[in-house]
Every structure is written in structure tokens, then in C-alpha cells.
Amino acid sequence: MRKLLRTIPVLLLALGVLIAGIGGVGAQDQLVFSMVSHGGVGNPFWIVVIKGMEDACALLSADCAWLSDPVDNVDDMAGYWDDALARNNDGIGTTVPNPEVIRDGVNRAAEAGIPVIVFNTADPNAGTPDALPTLFYIGANEFLGGRSNARAVLGAAADAGVDITRGVCPIQEVGHSGLEARCAGVRSVFEEAGIPLDGLTINNDVTASAGILGDYFSANDDANAAFMLGPNPSSSLHLYIQEAGVMAGELFATTHDTSAEIYEMIQGGYLVQAIDQQPYLQGFETIMWLYLNSQFELAPGGDILTGPGVIDNSNVAAIIELTAAGYR
């Protein structure tokens, strides 16, 4: 693992030398990029995305800004888009949990000739006449991530000689297109297997959501599968498990994204797996492609998928080391 951690900075340095060699860095005024997001530094997931952005911006000697509320707020993205446009950007990255909230800002960027790349949360209208005028998407396929989690739960239960009788997919931000896609992926597998899946509205308050989960499981004692959608919901599940005295193997659960507590739950047998969308790549590659497109009109042949990847007992120890280094 130490060898791998040494390799990453070398690769970043090599990429920096390549970019300098093709004349983009240091040959013009400082480049300006912004990334507008529905989440920020108050959520451990976004800290890794921001590190990816910062590392790319350091290689380019670019002026970069992360614009978001500290934790999660979709509605305020319109204001952050105003802030981004005031910076005279060479390119802008944006999440699209709700395209209507940011449509005006993205349209104004397109009119000004500013390239826009979607990262982390795809435009749900992509490929339709209602799609935002953006270049492409960098991030995970959330629907496939949901399917992976559902299949993993069914497989783990079968290995344990247990039938999954009912599942629940709690959503902490109702209407968030990425979260809805994760649950849709789970639902597609459960429908194929003829197993009911309930929706449940929670929020990012860990304690309050633990109480909601407790009420749900009390009212649905046949439910033995749970599909959490992020670090804070996973913490809520962990709190519920501790308070209710649920033993490992009694509830088959999965989640998305990473945190120290998620790793602990995997190692303790409380989570079958977590879907990793490699947030570092989302920040790093968004800036690099904004640079390549704004300066040389280069673009990939389609979306760039950074996930789904799987974290389970087979690789969680290695992921813990990479998380300590800020890359996962």
C-alpha cells in the first residue's frame, strides 16, 4: 500500500509535466475554474471531491473555487451559480440534483461560451430536449450502484441461509435525482425477485433519522434488508442498531460512499458492502477536462464513469489507508 501511495503523487506530477509540455500552464493569464455543488465541507464525502479539485488546480496553477453550502442544500445552488458566473470563469463544473434550480445559470454560461461539465449527480434529462447545455458527465452510474447493492444483499442472505422478506430504502433528500436513482436500482432487482421494497423519508440529522428507522422497523418486523444512501444515513442506521440491540447478520444492509464509520460497520458485519463512486476522481477529472476543453476543445467520447465500485471485507483495509491519505 505504501508503494501505491507513493505512486499517486508521481502520476499527478507526470500529468502536470505533460500539461505544461503542451503549452497550457504558465503560457497565459491564470485560469479560473469554479465548481458548484449541492454539498460541501460539512459532509466527509465532499471533502474528498474538493481535494481532487485542489490537486488538479495546483497542477494547473489555476484559481479555483468550490461554491456550496457547508452540508447539503439544493435550493441555494442558484445563488452559488450567480457567484460562479461573477468570477469570469474558463470553465464551470456543477452537480445537477435538480436541473430547474440551476437552469438559468447554466444557460447564461452557455450563452457566454463557458464550458460546463456535470459531476457527481447527473442531469436526469440528459439525452432529451430538456437537457441542460453541458458537455458530459463525470461520476457514477447511480442506478447500477443500487442494483449492485441489492444483488449483494440477496447473495449474502442466501449464503447465510436467510430469505429476504422485505426491504427499505430511506432517502434523506427527497427529489434528489441521484438518490432516487440509487433506490430505483434496488427496486428493479427486488421487483425481479418478487420482494417488496418500501420507501422511507429521513434527513441528514443522524439522531432524528435513527428514530424514524426505529419506528419503521417496529411497524415492519418482516423487514430484514436496508439500503442506506450515504454517510449520515449510515450513521443513523448504526445508531438504531446499537440502541435496538440488533446483532450482525440479523439485518442485511448496504450503503453508498465512504466514512470511517462505514468502514467500521463493514468490518463489524453490519454492512454487506458500500458503493464507492471515487469522489477524488470527480473533483480531479472535472477540473482537468474543463482545462482541456476550454484551451484545446478536447472532450471524451462520452460520459466518464467513476463508479460503481465496491468496498467490502475483501478490500476495506486497503481503502482505510487510502482514506487516511485523502484519496478515498
C-alpha positions in Angstrom: 0.0 0.0 0.0 2.9 2.4 0.7 4.1 1.8 -2.8 0.7 2.8 -4.2 0.5 5.9 -2.1 4.0 6.9 -3.4 2.8 6.2 -7.0 -0.2 8.6 -6.9 1.8 11.8 -6.4 4.3 10.7 -9.1 1.4 10.1 -11.6 0.0 13.6 -10.7 3.4 15.1 -11.3 3.8 13.3 -14.6 0.4 14.7 -15.7 1.5 18.1 -14.7 4.6 17.9 -16.8 2.5 16.7 -19.7 0.1 19.6 -19.4 3.0 22.1 -19.1 4.6 20.5 -22.2 1.6 21.1 -24.4 1.7 24.8 -23.6 -1.3 25.2 -21.3 0.3 26.1 -18.0 2.3 29.2 -17.5 1.7 30.4 -21.1 -1.2 32.6 -20.4 -3.1 34.5 -17.7 -4.1 32.4 -14.7 -7.0 30.1 -15.5 -10.2 30.4 -13.4 -12.5 27.5 -12.7 -15.5 27.1 -10.4 -17.3 24.0 -9.1 -20.9 24.5 -7.9 -22.3 21.7 -5.7 -25.3 20.9 -3.5 -22.9 19.7 -0.8 -19.7 20.9 0.9 -17.1 20.6 3.6 -19.6 19.6 6.3 -20.0 16.2 4.7 -17.0 13.9 4.7 -17.8 12.8 1.1 -17.3 16.2 -0.4 -14.0 16.8 1.3 -12.5 14.1 -0.9 -14.1 15.7 -4.1 -12.7 19.1 -3.0 -9.2 17.5 -2.5 -9.3 16.2 -6.1 -10.2 19.7 -7.3 -7.5 21.3 -5.3 -4.8 18.9 -6.5 -5.8 19.5 -10.2 -5.8 23.2 -9.7 -2.4 23.1 -8.1 -1.0 21.3 -11.1 -2.5 24.0 -13.4 -1.7 26.9 -11.1 -5.4 27.8 -11.6 -7.7 30.0 -9.5 -10.4 27.6 -8.4 -13.4 28.0 -6.1 -15.8 25.4 -4.5 -19.2 27.1 -4.2 -21.8 25.4 -1.9 -23.5 25.3 1.4 -21.4 23.6 4.1 -23.5 20.4 4.2 -26.4 19.8 1.7 -28.6 22.4 0.1 -30.0 22.1 -3.4 -32.2 25.2 -3.5 -29.2 27.5 -2.7 -27.3 26.4 -5.8 -28.9 29.1 -7.9 -27.2 31.7 -5.8 -23.9 29.9 -6.0 -24.2 29.8 -9.8 -24.5 33.6 -9.7 -21.3 33.7 -7.7 -19.6 31.4 -10.1 -20.6 33.5 -13.2 -19.2 36.6 -11.4 -15.8 35.0 -11.4 -15.2 35.2 -15.2 -14.5 31.5 -15.5 -12.7 29.5 -18.1 -15.0 26.6 -17.1 -17.5 25.5 -14.5 -18.4 22.1 -13.0 -21.8 21.5 -11.5 -23.9 18.9 -9.8 -27.5 18.5 -11.1 -29.7 17.2 -8.3 -32.5 19.4 -9.6 -31.9 20.9 -13.1 -34.6 23.6 -12.7 -32.8 25.2 -9.8 -29.6 25.8 -11.9 -31.1 26.1 -15.4 -30.8 29.8 -15.6 -27.2 29.8 -14.5 -26.2 27.0 -16.9 -27.9 28.8 -19.8 -26.1 32.0 -19.0 -22.8 30.1 -19.0 -23.6 28.6 -22.4 -24.5 32.0 -23.8 -21.1 33.3 -22.6 -19.3 30.4 -24.2 -18.2 28.9 -20.9 -17.9 25.1 -20.9 -19.8 23.3 -18.2 -19.2 19.8 -17.1 -21.7 17.9 -14.8 -20.1 16.0 -12.0 -21.3 13.6 -9.2 -25.0 14.0 -9.9 -26.1 13.6 -13.5 -28.7 15.7 -15.3 -31.8 13.5 -15.1 -32.9 15.0 -18.5 -29.7 14.1 -20.3 -30.3 12.9 -23.9 -33.7 14.7 -24.0 -34.8 18.2 -25.3 -34.9 19.3 -21.7 -31.2 18.5 -21.0 -29.0 21.3 -19.7 -26.5 22.7 -22.2 -23.5 20.9 -20.7 -20.6 18.8 -22.2 -20.8 15.5 -20.4 -21.0 13.8 -17.0 -18.2 12.7 -14.7 -19.4 10.4 -11.9 -21.0 7.1 -11.0 -24.0 5.3 -12.5 -26.2 5.5 -9.5 -28.8 3.1 -10.9 -26.2 0.4 -11.4 -24.9 1.1 -7.9 -28.3 0.4 -6.5 -28.6 -2.8 -8.4 -25.1 -3.9 -7.1 -26.2 -3.3 -3.5 -29.5 -5.2 -4.0 -27.7 -8.2 -5.5 -25.1 -8.2 -2.8 -27.8 -8.3 -0.1 -29.6 -11.2 -1.8 -26.3 -13.1 -2.2 -25.2 -12.5 1.4 -28.6 -13.6 2.7 -28.6 -16.7 0.6 -25.1 -17.6 1.8 -26.4 -17.3 5.4 -29.5 -19.4 4.6 -31.9 -16.5 5.1 -34.7 -15.3 2.9 -35.0 -11.5 2.4 -38.7 -10.8 3.1 -38.9 -7.0 2.9 -36.5 -4.1 2.3 -36.4 -0.4 2.9 -34.6 2.3 1.0 -34.6 5.5 3.1 -34.0 8.8 1.2 -32.5 11.7 3.1 -33.2 14.3 0.3 -36.5 13.5 -1.5 -36.4 14.5 -5.1 -32.6 14.3 -5.3 -32.1 12.6 -8.7 -29.0 10.7 -7.8 -30.5 9.3 -4.6 -33.8 8.4 -6.3 -31.7 6.5 -9.0 -29.9 4.5 -6.3 -33.3 3.4 -4.8 -34.6 2.7 -8.3 -31.7 0.3 -8.9 -32.5 -1.6 -5.7 -36.2 -1.6 -6.6 -35.5 -3.1 -10.0 -33.7 -6.1 -8.5 -36.3 -6.6 -5.8 -39.2 -6.5 -8.3 -37.4 -9.2 -10.3 -37.2 -11.3 -7.1 -40.8 -10.5 -6.1 -39.7 -8.9 -2.8 -41.4 -5.7 -1.5 -39.3 -2.6 -1.1 -40.5 0.3 1.0 -39.6 4.0 0.6 -38.9 6.0 3.8 -38.2 9.7 4.2 -35.4 10.6 6.6 -33.0 13.5 6.7 -29.3 14.3 7.5 -30.0 14.6 11.2 -28.4 11.4 12.5 -30.3 11.1 15.7 -33.7 12.1 14.3 -33.3 9.6 11.4 -32.3 6.8 13.7 -35.7 7.4 15.5 -37.5 7.2 12.1 -35.7 4.0 11.3 -36.7 2.6 14.7 -40.3 3.4 14.1 -40.2 1.8 10.7 -38.7 -1.5 11.9 -41.1 -1.6 14.8 -44.0 -1.3 12.4 -42.5 -3.7 9.8 -41.0 -6.6 11.7 -40.7 -8.6 8.5 -38.2 -6.1 7.0 -34.7 -7.6 7.1 -32.9 -5.5 4.4 -31.9 -1.8 4.4 -30.3 0.3 1.7 -28.8 3.4 3.0 -27.7 6.2 0.6 -24.8 7.9 2.2 -22.6 8.5 5.3 -25.1 10.3 7.5 -27.9 7.8 6.9 -25.4 5.0 7.6 -24.6 6.7 10.9 -28.4 6.7 11.6 -28.6 3.0 10.9 -25.6 2.3 13.1 -27.2 4.3 16.0 -30.5 2.4 15.5 -28.7 -0.9 15.5 -26.9 -0.1 18.7 -30.0 1.2 20.5 -32.1 -1.7 19.4 -29.5 -4.4 20.1 -29.6 -5.7 16.5 -26.9 -8.3 16.0 -24.6 -8.6 13.0 -26.4 -10.9 10.4 -29.9 -10.1 11.6 -30.3 -7.1 9.2 -28.7 -7.2 5.7 -27.7 -3.6 4.9 -25.6 -1.7 2.3 -24.8 1.9 1.7 -23.1 4.4 -0.7 -20.0 6.4 -0.3 -17.4 6.3 2.5 -16.6 7.3 6.0 -14.7 5.9 9.0 -18.0 4.7 10.5 -19.0 2.9 7.3 -15.7 1.0 7.3 -16.3 0.1 10.9 -19.7 -1.2 10.0 -18.4 -3.3 7.2 -15.7 -4.8 9.4 -18.3 -5.5 12.1 -20.6 -7.3 9.8 -23.4 -4.6 9.9 -22.9 -3.6 6.2 -22.6 -6.1 3.4 -20.9 -3.5 1.2 -20.6 0.1 0.3 -20.7 1.5 -3.2 -17.7 3.8 -3.9 -18.0 6.4 -6.6 -14.4 7.5 -6.3 -15.1 11.1 -5.3 -11.4 12.2 -5.7 -11.6 11.4 -9.4 -14.8 13.5 -9.7 -13.0 16.6 -8.5 -9.7 16.0 -10.2 -11.1 15.0 -13.6 -13.7 17.7 -13.8 -11.0 20.4 -13.5 -8.7 18.6 -15.9 -11.4 18.2 -18.6 -12.5 21.8 -18.1 -8.9 22.8 -18.8 -8.5 20.6 -21.8 -11.9 21.7 -23.3 -11.5 25.4 -22.6 -8.0 25.6 -24.0 -8.0 22.9 -26.8 -11.7 22.0 -27.3 -10.9 18.4 -26.3 -13.5 16.1 -24.9 -14.0 12.4 -24.3 -16.3 10.3 -26.5 -19.0 10.2 -23.8 -19.6 10.3 -20.1 -16.8 9.3 -17.7 -18.0 6.8 -15.1 -16.1 6.8 -11.8 -18.3 4.0 -10.3 -19.9 2.0 -9.1 -17.0 0.4 -7.2 -17.5 -2.0 -4.3 -16.0 -1.8 -0.8 -16.5 -4.9 1.3 -14.4 -7.0 3.7 -12.1 -8.1 0.9 -10.7 -4.6 0.4 -11.8 -2.4 3.2 -8.4 -2.4 5.0 -6.7 -1.0 1.9 -9.4 1.6 1.4 -8.9 2.7 5.0 -5.3 3.5 4.3 -6.2 5.4 1.1 -8.9 7.4 3.0 -6.3 8.5 5.6 -4.2 9.8 2.7 -7.3 11.8 1.4 -7.9 9.9 -1.9 -10.9 7.8 -1.0 
